[in-house]
Amino acid sequence: MYSLNRITTTADCDVLLNWANKEREDLAHKHYTEQRFTTTYSTASIEIEAVLQGVLTEIAAEENIIAVLPEGKQKEEHVKKKIRLEYKKFLLENRKESYGVVALLENELDLERLNKEIAEVDAFIAAITAHRNTL
């Protein structure tokens, strides 16, 4: 898989191992960070969805109240409340894009890619180490 036959000195192996170990450390750090994001997104997506459902229920209730109230101060208060709830809904929907289920799945994909990169770097280190031991 790798052109190990072109490496003829232990010094070259050492250079490659140092580089690969540095890569491995960087990937491990990135993996840790992505795991933290995944946990955060997982929790946030559930919370956002629950709050959004509550806001949608409140909006529906306000619409029902507004429909039966006569014109006046009380109706104006409920209209204002509905507008605030619609704004809250707008903000939650925007957060849902950034921290919701879609963001969670994108993050999980990134995490799986990192797992594969780490596994390949580990295989590279093993191959170089084995080759170094034959020199």
TORVEX-864417 format. One line per 8 residues: number of its first residue (from 1); for each residue x negated, y negated, z negated of N, C-alpha, C. Coordinates in Angstrom, 1 decimal. Layout:
NUM> X,Y,Z,X,Y,Z,X,Y,Z | ...
end
This chain:
1> -0.8,1.2,0.0,0.0,0.0,0.0,-0.9,-1.3,0.0 | -1.9,-1.3,-0.9,-2.8,-2.4,-0.9,-4.1,-2.0,-0.2 | -4.8,-2.9,0.3,-6.1,-2.7,1.0,-7.2,-2.5,0.0 | -7.1,-1.6,-0.9,-8.1,-1.4,-2.0,-9.4,-1.0,-1.5 | -9.5,-0.3,-0.3,-10.7,0.1,0.2,-11.6,-1.0,0.6 | -11.1,-2.2,0.8,-11.9,-3.4,1.1,-12.6,-4.0,-0.1 | -12.2,-3.6,-1.3,-12.8,-4.1,-2.5,-13.9,-3.1,-2.9 | -15.1,-3.7,-2.9,-16.3,-2.8,-3.1,-17.0,-3.1,-4.4
9> -16.6,-4.1,-5.1,-17.4,-4.4,-6.4,-16.4,-4.5,-7.6 | -16.9,-4.2,-8.7,-16.1,-4.4,-9.9,-15.9,-5.8,-10.2 | -16.8,-6.7,-9.8,-16.6,-8.1,-10.0,-15.3,-8.6,-9.2 | -15.2,-8.1,-8.0,-14.0,-8.5,-7.2,-12.7,-8.0,-7.9 | -12.8,-6.8,-8.4,-11.7,-6.2,-9.2,-11.4,-7.1,-10.4 | -12.4,-7.5,-11.1,-12.2,-8.4,-12.3,-11.5,-9.7,-11.9 | -11.9,-10.3,-10.8,-11.3,-11.5,-10.3,-9.8,-11.2,-10.0 | -9.5,-10.2,-9.3,-8.1,-9.8,-9.0,-7.3,-9.5,-10.3
17> -7.9,-8.8,-11.2,-7.2,-8.5,-12.4,-6.9,-9.7,-13.3 | -7.9,-10.6,-13.3,-7.7,-11.9,-14.0,-6.5,-12.7,-13.4 | -6.5,-12.8,-12.1,-5.5,-13.5,-11.4,-4.1,-12.8,-11.6 | -4.1,-11.5,-11.5,-2.8,-10.7,-11.6,-2.3,-10.8,-13.0 | -3.2,-10.8,-14.0,-2.7,-10.9,-15.4,-2.2,-12.3,-15.7 | -2.8,-13.3,-15.1,-2.2,-14.7,-15.2,-0.8,-14.8,-14.6 | -0.7,-14.2,-13.4,0.6,-14.1,-12.7,1.6,-13.4,-13.6 | 1.2,-12.3,-14.2,2.1,-11.6,-15.1,2.5,-12.4,-16.3
25> 1.6,-13.1,-16.9,2.0,-14.0,-18.0,3.0,-15.1,-17.6 | 2.7,-15.7,-16.4,3.6,-16.7,-15.9,5.0,-16.2,-15.6 | 5.1,-15.0,-15.0,6.4,-14.3,-14.8,7.1,-13.9,-16.1 | 6.3,-13.5,-17.0,6.9,-13.1,-18.3,7.5,-14.3,-19.0 | 6.8,-15.5,-18.9,7.4,-16.7,-19.5,8.6,-17.1,-18.8 | 8.6,-17.1,-17.5,9.8,-17.4,-16.7,10.9,-16.5,-17.0 | 10.6,-15.2,-17.1,11.6,-14.2,-17.4,12.3,-14.5,-18.8 | 11.5,-14.9,-19.8,12.0,-15.2,-21.1,13.0,-16.4,-20.9
33> 12.6,-17.4,-20.2,13.4,-18.6,-20.0,14.7,-18.3,-19.3 | 14.6,-17.4,-18.2,15.8,-17.0,-17.5,16.8,-16.2,-18.4 | 16.2,-15.4,-19.3,17.1,-14.6,-20.2,17.8,-15.6,-21.1 | 17.2,-16.6,-21.6,17.8,-17.6,-22.5,18.9,-18.3,-21.7 | 18.7,-18.7,-20.5,19.7,-19.3,-19.7,20.9,-18.4,-19.4 | 20.6,-17.1,-19.2,21.7,-16.2,-19.0,22.5,-16.0,-20.2 | 21.9,-16.0,-21.3,22.7,-15.9,-22.6,23.6,-17.2,-22.8 | 23.0,-18.3,-22.5,23.7,-19.6,-22.7,24.8,-19.7,-21.7
41> 24.6,-19.3,-20.4,25.6,-19.4,-19.4,26.7,-18.4,-19.7 | 26.4,-17.2,-20.2,27.4,-16.2,-20.6,28.3,-16.8,-21.6 | 27.8,-17.4,-22.7,28.6,-17.9,-23.7,29.4,-19.1,-23.2 | 28.7,-20.0,-22.5,29.4,-21.2,-22.0,30.5,-20.9,-21.1 | 30.3,-19.9,-20.2,31.4,-19.6,-19.2,32.6,-19.2,-19.9 | 32.5,-18.4,-20.9,33.7,-18.0,-21.7,34.4,-19.2,-22.4 | 33.6,-20.0,-23.0,34.1,-21.2,-23.7,34.8,-22.1,-22.8 | 34.2,-22.4,-21.6,34.7,-23.4,-20.7,36.0,-22.8,-20.1
49> 36.1,-21.6,-19.8,37.3,-21.0,-19.3,38.5,-21.1,-20.3 | 38.2,-20.8,-21.5,39.2,-20.8,-22.6,39.7,-22.3,-22.8 | 38.8,-23.2,-22.8,39.2,-24.6,-23.0,40.0,-25.1,-21.8 | 39.5,-24.7,-20.6,40.2,-25.1,-19.4,41.7,-24.6,-19.4 | 41.8,-23.3,-19.8,43.2,-22.8,-19.8,44.1,-23.5,-20.8 | 43.5,-23.9,-21.9,44.2,-24.7,-22.9,44.7,-26.1,-22.4 | 43.7,-26.7,-21.6,44.0,-28.0,-21.0,45.1,-27.9,-20.0 | 45.1,-26.8,-19.2,46.1,-26.6,-18.2,47.5,-26.4,-18.8
57> 47.5,-25.7,-19.9,48.8,-25.5,-20.7,49.3,-26.8,-21.2 | 48.4,-27.7,-21.7,48.8,-29.0,-22.2,49.3,-29.9,-21.1 | 48.7,-29.8,-20.0,49.1,-30.6,-18.8,50.5,-30.2,-18.4 | 50.8,-28.9,-18.4,52.1,-28.4,-18.0,53.1,-28.9,-19.0 | 52.8,-28.8,-20.3,53.7,-29.3,-21.4,54.0,-30.8,-21.2 | 53.0,-31.6,-21.0,53.2,-33.0,-20.8,54.0,-33.3,-19.6 | 53.9,-32.6,-18.5,54.7,-32.8,-17.3,56.2,-32.5,-17.7 | 56.4,-31.5,-18.5,57.8,-31.1,-18.9,58.4,-32.2,-19.7
65> 57.6,-32.8,-20.7,58.0,-33.8,-21.6,58.3,-35.1,-20.8 | 57.4,-35.4,-19.9,57.6,-36.6,-19.0,58.8,-36.6,-18.2 | 59.1,-35.4,-17.7,60.3,-35.2,-16.8,61.6,-35.5,-17.5 | 61.7,-35.2,-18.8,62.9,-35.4,-19.5,63.0,-36.7,-20.3 | 61.9,-37.4,-20.5,62.0,-38.7,-21.3,62.5,-39.8,-20.4 | 63.3,-40.7,-21.1,63.7,-41.9,-20.3,62.5,-42.9,-20.2 | 62.7,-43.8,-19.3,61.6,-44.8,-19.2,61.5,-45.6,-20.5 | 60.2,-45.8,-20.8,60.0,-46.6,-22.1,58.6,-46.3,-22.6
73> 58.3,-46.8,-23.8,57.0,-46.7,-24.4,56.6,-45.2,-24.7 | 57.5,-44.4,-25.1,57.2,-43.0,-25.4,56.8,-42.3,-24.1 | 57.5,-42.5,-23.1,57.1,-41.9,-21.8,55.8,-42.3,-21.3 | 55.5,-43.7,-21.5,54.2,-44.2,-21.1,53.0,-43.5,-21.8 | 53.3,-43.3,-23.1,52.2,-42.6,-23.9,52.0,-41.2,-23.4 | 53.0,-40.5,-23.1,52.8,-39.1,-22.5,52.2,-39.1,-21.2 | 52.5,-40.1,-20.3,51.8,-40.3,-19.0,50.3,-40.5,-19.2 | 50.0,-41.4,-20.2,48.6,-41.7,-20.5,47.9,-40.4,-21.0
81> 48.6,-39.7,-21.9,48.0,-38.4,-22.4,47.7,-37.4,-21.3 | 48.7,-37.4,-20.3,48.5,-36.4,-19.2,47.3,-36.9,-18.3 | 47.1,-38.2,-18.1,46.0,-38.6,-17.3,44.7,-38.3,-18.0 | 44.6,-38.4,-19.4,43.4,-38.1,-20.1,43.2,-36.6,-20.0 | 44.2,-35.8,-20.0,44.1,-34.3,-19.9,43.6,-33.9,-18.5 | 44.1,-34.6,-17.5,43.7,-34.4,-16.1,42.2,-34.7,-16.0 | 41.7,-35.8,-16.6,40.3,-36.1,-16.6,39.5,-35.0,-17.3 | 40.0,-34.6,-18.4,39.3,-33.5,-19.1,39.2,-32.3,-18.3
89> 40.3,-32.0,-17.6,40.3,-30.8,-16.6,39.3,-31.0,-15.5 | 39.2,-32.2,-15.0,38.2,-32.5,-14.0,36.8,-32.2,-14.5 | 36.5,-32.7,-15.7,35.2,-32.5,-16.3,34.9,-31.0,-16.5 | 35.9,-30.3,-17.0,35.7,-28.9,-17.3,35.4,-28.1,-16.0 | 36.1,-28.5,-15.0,35.9,-27.8,-13.7,34.5,-28.1,-13.1 | 34.0,-29.3,-13.4,32.7,-29.6,-13.0,31.7,-28.8,-13.8 | 31.9,-28.7,-15.1,31.0,-27.9,-16.0,31.1,-26.4,-15.6 | 32.3,-26.0,-15.2,32.4,-24.6,-14.8,31.5,-24.2,-13.6
97> 31.4,-25.2,-12.7,30.5,-25.0,-11.6,29.0,-24.8,-12.0 | 28.6,-25.7,-13.0,27.3,-25.7,-13.5,26.9,-24.6,-14.5 | 27.9,-24.2,-15.3,27.7,-23.3,-16.4,28.6,-22.1,-16.5 | 29.5,-22.0,-15.5,30.5,-21.0,-15.5,30.0,-19.7,-15.0 | 31.0,-18.9,-14.6,30.7,-17.5,-14.1,29.8,-17.5,-12.9 | 30.1,-18.4,-11.9,29.2,-18.5,-10.7,27.8,-18.8,-11.1 | 27.6,-19.7,-12.0,26.2,-20.0,-12.4,25.6,-18.9,-13.2 | 26.4,-18.2,-13.9,25.9,-17.0,-14.7,25.4,-15.9,-13.7
105> 26.2,-15.7,-12.7,25.8,-14.6,-11.7,24.6,-15.0,-10.9 | 24.5,-16.3,-10.5,23.3,-16.8,-9.9,22.1,-16.6,-10.8 | 22.2,-16.9,-12.0,21.1,-16.7,-13.0,20.8,-15.2,-13.2 | 21.8,-14.4,-13.2,21.5,-12.9,-13.3,20.7,-12.4,-12.1 | 21.0,-13.0,-10.9,20.3,-12.6,-9.7,18.8,-13.0,-9.9 | 18.6,-14.3,-10.3,17.2,-14.7,-10.6,16.5,-13.8,-11.5 | 17.2,-13.4,-12.6,16.6,-12.5,-13.6,16.2,-11.2,-13.0 | 17.1,-10.6,-12.1,16.7,-9.3,-11.5,15.6,-9.5,-10.5
113> 15.5,-10.6,-9.8,14.4,-10.8,-8.9,13.1,-10.9,-9.7 | 13.1,-11.6,-10.9,11.9,-11.6,-11.7,11.5,-10.2,-12.2 | 12.5,-9.4,-12.6,12.2,-8.1,-13.0,11.4,-7.3,-12.0 | 11.9,-7.5,-10.7,11.2,-6.8,-9.6,9.8,-7.3,-9.4 | 9.7,-8.6,-9.5,8.3,-9.3,-9.3,7.4,-8.8,-10.4 | 7.9,-8.7,-11.6,7.0,-8.3,-12.7,6.6,-6.8,-12.5 | 7.5,-6.0,-12.1,7.2,-4.6,-11.8,6.2,-4.4,-10.7 | 6.3,-5.3,-9.7,5.3,-5.2,-8.6,3.9,-5.7,-9.1
121> 3.9,-6.7,-9.9,2.6,-7.2,-10.4,2.0,-6.1,-11.3 | 2.8,-5.5,-12.1,2.3,-4.4,-12.9,1.7,-3.2,-12.1 | 2.4,-2.9,-11.0,1.9,-1.9,-10.1,0.6,-2.3,-9.4 | 0.5,-3.6,-9.1,-0.8,-4.1,-8.5,-1.9,-4.0,-9.5 | -1.6,-4.4,-10.8,-2.6,-4.3,-11.8,-3.1,-2.9,-12.0 | -2.1,-2.0,-12.0,-2.5,-0.5,-12.2,-3.3,0.0,-11.0 | -3.0,-0.5,-9.8,-3.7,0.0,-8.6,-5.2,-0.6,-8.6 | -5.3,-1.8,-9.0,-6.7,-2.4,-9.1,-7.5,-1.8,-10.2
129> -6.8,-1.6,-11.3,-7.5,-0.9,-12.4,-8.0,0.5,-12.0 | -7.1,1.2,-11.4,-7.5,2.6,-11.0,-8.7,2.5,-10.0 | -8.6,1.6,-9.0,-9.7,1.5,-8.0,-11.0,1.0,-8.7 | -10.9,0.1,-9.7,-12.1,-0.4,-10.4,-12.8,0.8,-11.1 | -12.0,1.7,-11.6,-12.5,2.9,-12.3,-13.2,3.9,-11.4 | -13.0,3.7,-10.1,-13.6,4.6,-9.1,-15.0,4.0,-8.6 | -15.2,2.7,-8.9,-16.4,2.1,-8.4,-17.6,2.3,-9.3
end
